[in-house]
Amino acid sequence: MTNREAHDLDAVIELIDWYRARWEIEMFFHVLKNACKVEALQLSHMDRVERALVLYMVVSWVPSQ
């Protein structure tokens, strides 16, 4: 549901595209947080955190079909 008005078909398509993009972002962070458990990382050095996040971000990215 949205409170944005769509006055023609192009506006409707644009809204759908925005929500599709939002859904992909939501799924990306869901996998990153729940499957990869990034919030549970207890790494003491920033370089280790960065390397782990890079790896997990690659794993959690699911390209749209």
C-alpha positions as CSV (number, residue, x, y, z in Angstrom):
1,M,0.0,0.0,0.0
2,T,1.1,3.5,-0.6
3,N,-0.2,7.0,-0.2
4,R,1.4,8.2,-3.5
5,E,-1.0,8.9,-6.3
6,A,-0.4,7.4,-9.8
7,H,-2.3,9.3,-12.4
8,D,-1.3,7.2,-15.4
9,L,0.2,3.9,-16.3
10,D,3.8,5.3,-16.4
11,A,3.4,6.5,-12.8
12,V,2.0,3.1,-11.7
13,I,5.0,1.3,-13.3
14,E,7.4,3.7,-11.6
15,L,5.8,3.0,-8.2
16,I,6.0,-0.7,-8.8
17,D,9.7,-0.4,-9.8
18,W,10.5,1.5,-6.6
19,Y,8.8,-1.1,-4.4
20,R,10.5,-3.9,-6.3
21,A,13.9,-2.2,-5.6
22,R,12.9,-1.7,-2.0
23,W,12.0,-5.4,-1.7
24,E,15.4,-6.4,-3.0
25,I,17.2,-4.2,-0.5
26,E,15.0,-5.7,2.3
27,M,15.9,-9.2,1.3
28,F,19.6,-8.3,1.1
29,F,19.6,-7.1,4.7
30,H,17.5,-9.9,5.9
31,V,20.0,-12.5,4.6
32,L,22.9,-10.3,5.9
33,K,21.5,-10.1,9.4
34,N,19.8,-13.5,9.8
35,A,21.6,-16.0,7.6
36,C,25.1,-14.5,7.9
37,K,24.6,-13.3,11.5
38,V,26.7,-10.1,11.0
39,E,25.4,-8.5,14.1
40,A,26.9,-11.4,16.1
41,L,30.4,-10.6,14.8
42,Q,32.7,-9.8,17.7
43,L,35.8,-8.8,15.8
44,S,38.2,-6.6,17.5
45,H,40.0,-5.0,14.5
46,M,38.3,-2.9,11.9
47,D,40.1,-4.6,9.0
48,R,38.7,-7.9,10.1
49,V,35.2,-6.5,10.3
50,E,35.5,-4.9,6.8
51,R,36.7,-8.2,5.3
52,A,33.9,-10.2,6.9
53,L,31.3,-7.7,5.8
54,V,32.6,-7.8,2.2
55,L,32.4,-11.5,2.1
56,Y,28.9,-11.6,3.7
57,M,27.6,-8.9,1.4
58,V,28.7,-11.0,-1.6
59,V,27.0,-14.0,-0.1
60,S,23.8,-12.2,0.7
61,W,23.3,-10.4,-2.6
62,V,20.7,-12.2,-4.6
63,P,20.4,-10.7,-8.1
64,S,16.9,-10.1,-9.3
65,Q,15.5,-12.4,-11.8
